[in-house]
Amino acid sequence: MLTLYGQNIFLRALEPEDFEMIFSVENNEEFWEISTNSTPYSRYIIKQYIENSHKDIYEVKQLRLVICTNDKTPVGLIDLFNFEPKHRRVAVGIVIDNKENRGSGYGGEALKLLCNFCFAHLGLHQIYANIGIDNVPSQQLFEKAGFKKSGHKKDWNYVNGKFKDELTYQLIHNVH
């Protein structure tokens, strides 16, 4: 079963050519709230990150893949992080870079592909996501992919001078 290839998109490893997109995403203040980042990344740090992206998820506890359309155009990134093999779980995050591509179905297809990859190749039991209370499009994306809201953390993130709640969504793979 091919888990990284879908009908309209495929997921692939990072390449040096992805530098500008990653630099743009990591330094876009619009995304800092969802990534908990609060400072820009230098070109040097991004270059080092790409050069080390070949390391195994079991070693670095994370994996970043590029979401590409079938014509090989990169449209976003999808990340696994906080990988805990003992507990067979991982967190997931996703960003579609250009607003014009949001709502196109790329994110939902990428999320389903990545979940299938996690269950088939990493033997995971669950995947989870933490989503800001006011990020309704992401909540809908994860719900459509089968994730269930399992937690509500009050005043969890401090953003622009005020505290915001965060929701936890889980997708549990029940193999009998």
N, C-alpha and C positions, 0 to 999 in steps of 0.2 A: 504494500500500500504506500503510495506517495503522499506524504503528509504535508509537504511544503509547497505543493502546487495545487492551485484551485482553478476555478473556471475563468476568473478575470484577473487574478493576481498570483504572484508567487513570492515566497520569502527566501532571501539569500543572505549569506554572510557579508560583513562589511568589506568594502574595497577601498583602496586609496582614493578613488574617484568620488567617494561619498563625503570627502572632507568638507566641502562647502555646505552641503545640506546639514551635516552634523554640527558644524560650527554655527550655522544659522539657527538651528533648533535649540542648541544648548545656550545660546546667547540671546534668545528671544525672551524678553521679560514677560511676555504673555504666558509662556509655559512655565515660568519659575514657580508659580503657585502649585502646579500639579507635580513638579519634580522635587520640591522642597529646596531647590537651588536658590541662592540669594546673591551670587556674584558671578560675573562673566568668566568664561574659560578662555585661556590664551590659545592661539594657533598651535603653539608648541604642545600644550597639554592634549589637545584634540588629535594632533598628529601621533603622539605617543599612545593615546588610547586606541587609535585605529591599528597601529603597529602591534599592539598587544592583544587585539581582539580575537586572535586565533587560539588563545588559551582555552582550555577545557572548562565547561561549566562546573565540573566537580572541583576544579582548582580555584576558580575565581568567584564562584557562586552567582554568576550572572551571564547572560547571553543577550546580545543585541542583534536583531536581524532587520534587514531593509525590506520594506514592502514595495514591490515593483509591479507595474502593470505588465500584461503579456507582451507589450512592445518594449519591455525592459526599462521603462521610465520609473525612477524612484519617486514614490509619493509619500512615504512616511517611514516611521521606525516602530518596531515592537520589541519590548524588552522583557526578559525574565530576570528577576533579581531576588535577593533574600532566599536563594535556593537552599533548602534544608533536606538533603537526601535521607537523613535518618527518619524524618517525619513525613517524607514523601510529599512535600509541598513547595510551592514557589509563588512569588508575587508576579503580576504582569502589569505592564504599562504600555500605552499606545499613543502615538501622535501622528496625525495626518498633517503634513507640513503646510501646504497651501490651503487656504479657506475654500478655494474653488473645488478642491477634491473632497472636502468633508461632505458627508451625506450621500456619497456616491456608492456606498456599499463596500468600499475597499477595507475600511476598518473592521467591519463585521466579518468579512471573509478572512481577513488576516487573523483575527482573534480565533475563529473556528479552526483554521489551519494550525495555529500555534498550540491550541489546546489538544488537538489530535496528536501533534508531535510529542507533546509532554506526556500524554497517556501511553502512546505507543512506544516511544523510544527512551523516555526517562523513567518510566514505570511510576509516575506520580499518582497520588491519591486525590490531591486537590490543588487547585489554582485559585488565587485570590487577588482582589484588587481593592485598593483604597481610593475612594472617589469623593471629592468635595461635595458638600450638600447642595451647592448651587450649580454643579456641573451636570445638568439634566441630560444633555446629549450623551455623555459618557454613561450615565446610569442606564439610559435606554439601550445603548449599544450592548452593554454587558447583560442586561436582562434579556434582550433578544437572542443573545448567544447562550442562554440557559443558566446564567449566574443568578444566584438568589441573594437578596440582601440579608445579611446575618448579623450586622452590628451597626450601632450608631454611637459614634464617639463625640461627646459634647465638647465644645471649645477646644478642638484638637489642634488646629493650625492657626498660627498668628499671621494674618495677612493684611497688609496695608493699615496697620493700627487697630485691627479688631480680630477677635477670635472667631473662627468658623468651625462648624461641625464637619465631621467626615464620616462617610458610610463605608462599610466593608461588604464586599460581595464575594461569594464563594461558588466555585463549580467543583462539586465532589464527584469523582469517578467511582461508581459502585460496580466492581467486578465481582461476580459471584461464581 
